[in-house]
Amino acid sequence: LGSLLTAPYGQQGGQTYLVTPSGTLVNSPLRYDELAGIDNRNYLKTERQMRDIPLTIVNFMPLRPFFSQQYLTITLGILISLVFMLFFVAHARFTVQQFVKPIEDLRGLMYQAEHGNLLVSYQPDTQDEFEDLAESFNQMVAELRRLIDQVYIEQSSKRKAEVKALLASIKPHFLYNTLETIHWMARRYGADDIVEAVDALSDLFRVGFSANHELGTVETEFSHVESYLKIQKLRYHDILEYSLDMDPAVRYLPVMQTILQPIVENALYHGIKESGNPGRIDIRAWQEGDSLLMVIRDNGRGMTPDKLDHLLMAINQKSDLDPARGHGLMNVQQRLTLTYGSSFGITIQSEPNQGTEVTLHLPVLASREDTSSQRFHSEGDSTDAL
């Protein structure tokens, strides 16, 4: 009984009582029914009937020590949870920052590029998807720089050509008046060949001086090149024959000016004259689908495949050009590609001692006038003028 009365409960402020069947407390002057005054909210009551003795053991264990231990455990759990939560938040923030920072850096570089700074370059600190993104961004900026440089060069070349044409057209009326004077002087003396040459030269210069307007028509371009051929015909007589054949459907189609004459001049001097034989130049123009085709063919000396390849590379600015040959072709090619794009321009076919054929591929632009049903056709020995 002594060990029961000194149970662990007593060490924590608990109380143990022995109760007889009549309700008398063995170890207390109180009666069992008087124990009801103990605040059950502050104590945990347990009863156990002894096996061999008619006594009941009643224990009252205070709840405060029990709940104090629970409070300590709960508090410790909360603190540990808070520590883990703070660690998780810090780690999550660090991870998000590692993900967001490259995007913020890229956004800043894109803002700079948007406002004209195309020298920016994105170099991420990580080697993951951002590396691919950086490579794409850098390629985009580099391509923008290249396109801007290309447009600048094209515009600069165009301005230089316009200035050159403008300088060449200074006071053209003085030249026209002089040619008109020569015309009437030659007519007075009956020099009809001089009259024809002066008239052709006047027409040639008139188109040449207006070339800074860029666009004429197929008809005016044919008229211009015929004036040039008339002059050359007077010079070389029977050595040169020519023909011009223009489909009436393309008569009024807009076309860049002075693109035929340089090619015809090249055919005359480097094709026919160098062959040492009389030659012929045929010029045709027609529409094929969405393309305007203008073909200049001569029966001169032609070119070997090696020379033809070199010439094609030169006019496309992929190699140096012989100063004595092909500058007219290169000039026309540059003007066509700058104006219409790389899908248009010049193609050349040639065979040794068979001649050369130059084809100009041009876009079909809106016609300035209704097409005429009359077909243009002029032979080199014809007296019809365009």
HUZIVEN-V872916 format. One record per backbone hydrogen bond with DSSP energy under -1.0 kcal/mol. CO is the residue of the C=O (numbers start at 1). NH is the residue of the N-H. If there is no record, write none. Layout:
co=CO nh=NH
co=CO nh=NH
This chain:
co=1 nh=5
co=2 nh=6
co=4 nh=7
co=7 nh=10
co=9 nh=12
co=9 nh=14
co=10 nh=13
co=15 nh=60
co=17 nh=58
co=18 nh=26
co=19 nh=56
co=20 nh=23
co=23 nh=32
co=24 nh=20
co=32 nh=35
co=34 nh=37
co=35 nh=38
co=39 nh=42
co=42 nh=63
co=44 nh=61
co=46 nh=59
co=48 nh=57
co=53 nh=55
co=55 nh=50
co=56 nh=19
co=57 nh=48
co=58 nh=17
co=59 nh=46
co=60 nh=15
co=61 nh=44
co=63 nh=67
co=64 nh=68
co=65 nh=69
co=66 nh=70
co=67 nh=71
co=68 nh=72
co=69 nh=73
co=70 nh=74
co=71 nh=75
co=72 nh=76
co=73 nh=77
co=74 nh=78
co=75 nh=79
co=76 nh=80
co=77 nh=81
co=78 nh=82
co=79 nh=83
co=80 nh=84
co=81 nh=85
co=82 nh=86
co=83 nh=87
co=84 nh=88
co=85 nh=89
co=86 nh=90
co=87 nh=91
co=88 nh=92
co=89 nh=93
co=90 nh=94
co=91 nh=95
co=92 nh=96
co=93 nh=97
co=94 nh=98
co=95 nh=99
co=96 nh=100
co=97 nh=101
co=100 nh=104
co=101 nh=105
co=102 nh=106
co=103 nh=107
co=104 nh=108
co=105 nh=109
co=106 nh=110
co=107 nh=111
co=108 nh=112
co=109 nh=113
co=110 nh=114
co=111 nh=115
co=112 nh=117
co=113 nh=116
co=116 nh=118
co=128 nh=131
co=129 nh=133
co=130 nh=134
co=131 nh=135
co=132 nh=136
co=133 nh=137
co=134 nh=138
co=135 nh=139
co=136 nh=140
co=137 nh=141
co=138 nh=142
co=139 nh=143
co=140 nh=144
co=141 nh=145
co=142 nh=146
co=143 nh=147
co=144 nh=148
co=145 nh=149
co=146 nh=150
co=147 nh=151
co=148 nh=152
co=149 nh=153
co=150 nh=154
co=151 nh=155
co=152 nh=156
co=153 nh=157
co=154 nh=158
co=155 nh=159
co=156 nh=160
co=157 nh=161
co=158 nh=162
co=159 nh=163
co=160 nh=164
co=161 nh=165
co=162 nh=166
co=163 nh=167
co=164 nh=168
co=167 nh=170
co=172 nh=176
co=173 nh=177
co=174 nh=178
co=175 nh=179
co=176 nh=180
co=177 nh=181
co=178 nh=182
co=179 nh=183
co=180 nh=184
co=181 nh=185
co=182 nh=186
co=183 nh=187
co=184 nh=188
co=185 nh=189
co=186 nh=191
co=187 nh=190
co=190 nh=192
co=191 nh=195
co=192 nh=196
co=193 nh=197
co=194 nh=198
co=195 nh=199
co=196 nh=200
co=197 nh=201
co=198 nh=202
co=199 nh=203
co=200 nh=204
co=201 nh=205
co=202 nh=206
co=203 nh=207
co=204 nh=208
co=205 nh=209
co=208 nh=211
co=210 nh=213
co=211 nh=214
co=213 nh=215
co=214 nh=257
co=216 nh=255
co=217 nh=221
co=218 nh=222
co=219 nh=223
co=220 nh=224
co=221 nh=225
co=222 nh=226
co=223 nh=227
co=224 nh=228
co=225 nh=229
co=226 nh=230
co=227 nh=231
co=228 nh=232
co=229 nh=233
co=230 nh=234
co=231 nh=235
co=232 nh=236
co=233 nh=237
co=236 nh=239
co=237 nh=240
co=239 nh=279
co=241 nh=281
co=242 nh=380
co=243 nh=283
co=244 nh=378
co=245 nh=285
co=246 nh=376
co=247 nh=250
co=248 nh=251
co=250 nh=253
co=251 nh=219
co=252 nh=368
co=253 nh=218
co=255 nh=216
co=260 nh=264
co=261 nh=265
co=262 nh=266
co=263 nh=267
co=264 nh=268
co=265 nh=269
co=266 nh=270
co=267 nh=272
co=268 nh=273
co=271 nh=301
co=279 nh=241
co=280 nh=299
co=281 nh=243
co=282 nh=297
co=283 nh=245
co=284 nh=295
co=285 nh=247
co=286 nh=293
co=288 nh=291
co=290 nh=364
co=291 nh=288
co=292 nh=362
co=293 nh=286
co=294 nh=360
co=295 nh=284
co=296 nh=358
co=297 nh=282
co=301 nh=353
co=304 nh=308
co=305 nh=309
co=306 nh=310
co=307 nh=311
co=308 nh=312
co=309 nh=313
co=310 nh=314
co=311 nh=315
co=312 nh=316
co=313 nh=318
co=314 nh=317
co=322 nh=325
co=326 nh=330
co=327 nh=331
co=328 nh=332
co=329 nh=333
co=330 nh=334
co=331 nh=335
co=332 nh=336
co=333 nh=337
co=334 nh=338
co=335 nh=339
co=336 nh=340
co=337 nh=341
co=341 nh=344
co=345 nh=361
co=347 nh=359
co=349 nh=357
co=351 nh=354
co=351 nh=355
co=355 nh=351
co=356 nh=298
co=357 nh=349
co=358 nh=296
co=359 nh=347
co=360 nh=294
co=361 nh=345
co=362 nh=292
co=376 nh=246
co=378 nh=244
co=379 nh=382
